[in-house]
């Protein structure tokens, strides 16, 4: 239910950001840097867990560096590239060396990453308010979002936050978006990820394992379209998981069983099995391909998982959460600086267009990639032959990771630029 705004507001801000994950903290940091009064509301207390693979591609590394995060400080663990398993073959491929992107990835637990990013937003001037659960939006007499209503602390004390603009970075649930009728599109893929931490000797592995061969026979109908991962965390543990990248065609197979059987294919001394677990198995949804929109409506901007920004090519979400948080912040800041209401609304209406312009074409390609992954025989043949050719593997890594220098790059980058230009936006 949407609650109408009244005259008893308790707290005010220029912008309220709901959710202090990567998207929310990115939005709050960028907004605070402009001098705006930003309230960053988070329902939990830090540190808190988040189901994720904990791996950042070079795209995510750049987004962090653009925010002034020191990724060379203690706690950040560099990774050289990917080790891809498919079609009975294994290939190690370094991250591409490009002018526009770092040449390495990173790993860090989300419990640490999210706390660090929230503190980073605070350092920029944002007000971080934890243990505050936003329950519904407030609407003014014109039906625009004028703030949020929330419950604070263990006593669930009612509190009202008023602001001319609200950024929802709540994640898949998107409670505020749903209140405005912004529902997830069922024609877009929704993935599911399962992961746990294990005590493993592979903790310092310089390559992040990505496997399409999830059975002894290779890709199967039950396990596709998806992949398994093993990411060494550098602290004595590894993050192991399985992402089913499109659940619309579910076969009824138990994803936990798929993960366990795949990990049982590795030697026991690797420390990847259930007896090596140091945390329970946990799962989460992966909203992809700009699956909820429009990303702006009546004073509410959507960012990160709330807008469905996960990359369908590889299930990567952190990079796009950081980027969409920045874009939402830039739209909000420009709107608040506009001379009148009409100009403000015109600026805000361009935000969904910008998301589609910058991410939509690549996400459309990702949806096509999912369609191919749904065919185990195609995956088996493509990986068996493709992993023999380093140049082809490098090109595929650039495409899947959305990592190119565009038309300023080499022949591969220029070909990918043409491909993206010809692809309609999602």
Residue, then its C-alpha position, 0 to 999 in steps of 0.5 A: x500500500x502507498x501511504x500519502x504524505x502528511x505534515x508530520x515529517x520527522x527527517x529530511x534530506x535532498x535525496x534518500x537512498x534505500x539500500x547500502x549495497x554497491x548500488x546504494x553506496x555508489x549513488x550515495x557517494x556520488x551524490x554526497x560529492x556534489x554537496x547534496x544532503x544524502x541519507x543512506x538507509x540500510x535495514x541491516x547492521x554492518x558487517x552483514x552477509x550477501x550471497x555472491x561469488x565475491x569476484x570482481x572483473x576488471x570492469x568492477x575494479x575500474x568502477x571502484x577506482x573511479x570512486x577513489x577506492x584504494x584497491x591496493x590496500x590490505x584486504x583486496x586480493x588480485x586475481x590474474x584471470x579465469x580458468x575455463x572448464x568446458x567440453x572436456x578441456x581446461x584453458x587458463x586465460x588472463x584478463x585482457x590487456x586494454x587501455x580502458x580497463x585494469x588488467x586484473x580482477x579482485x576478490x573480497x567478501x561482500x560482508x567486507x566490500x559492502x561495509x567498506x563502500x558504505x563507510x566510503x559514502x559516509x566519508x564523502x558526507x552521506x548519512x548512513x542510517x542502519x537498522x532502518x527498514x523502509x516499508x513504503x513510499x510517501x506520495x504528495x498531492x500530485x502522486x509523486x514520491x516525496x520520501x519514505x516511511x520506515x521502521x527503525x531499530x529493534x522496537x520498529x519505531x516509525x520514522x518518516x524521511x522526506x526528500x524530493x527524490x528517492x533512489x531505490x537500491x533495495x535489491x530484487x525485492x524492490x518494495x518501493x518500485x512494486x508500490x508504484x507498479x514497477x514490476x519485474x518483467x517475466x520475459x527477462x531471465x531471472x537467475x539463481x545463485x547458490x554459494x558457500x565457503x569451504x576451507x580449501x588449498x585453492x585459496x591462493x589460486x591466481x585464476x578464478x575457475x568457471x566451469x560449464x562441465x558440471x558432470x563427468x559427461x560435460x554440460x547437461x540439460x539439468x545444469x544448463x544454462x549455468x556454470x559453477x565457480x571456485x574463487x580462492x579468497x586468499x584467507x584460507x577459504x574458497x567461494x564455491x557456487x553454482x549459478x543457473x542463469x535462467x530459471x524460466x525453463x526449470x527442469x525440477x533438478x535440485x541445484x544443491x545436488x548439481x553443485x555437490x556432484x560437480x565439486x565431488x569431481x575434484x580431488x578430495x585434497x582440494x578441499x571443495x566438498x561438503x565436509x570442507x564447508x565453513x558456512x551453510x549453503x545460501x542462495x539468492x536471485x539474479x535479476x538480469x537484462x534491465x528486467x524492471x522498468x522504467x528505471x525512473x517514475x514519479x520521483x523514484x529512481x531504480x539502481x542495481x538489482x532493483x532495476x535488474x542490471x545483472x549481466x546475462x552473459x556471466x551473472x556479474x552484478x557488482x560492476x553494474x550496481x556501481x555503474x547504475x548507482x553512479x548514473x542514478x546519482x548523476x541524474x538526481x544531482x542534475x535534476x535538483x540543479x534544474x531551474x524548474x519542475x519541468x526541466x527537472x522532470x526532463x532530466x529524470x526521464x532521460x535516466x532510463x534511456x541512459x541505462x538502456x544506451x549504456x547497458x541494453x545492447x550488451x544485455x540483449x547479447x547476453x540473452x542470446x548467449x543464454x539461449x545458446x547455453x540452454x543447449x548442452x550439445x552446443x556448449x560442449x562443441x563450442x567449448x571443446x573447439x573454442x578452448x583450443x584457440x587462445x585468440x577466440x577465448x580472449x575475444x569471448x572473455x572480452x564480449x562476456x565481460x563487456x571489456x573492450x576499447x571499442x572502436x579505438x581498440x584492435x580488430x577484435x574490439x572494433x568487431x565487437x563494437x560493430x556487433x554491439x552497434x547492430x544489436x537492439x537494446x534490451 
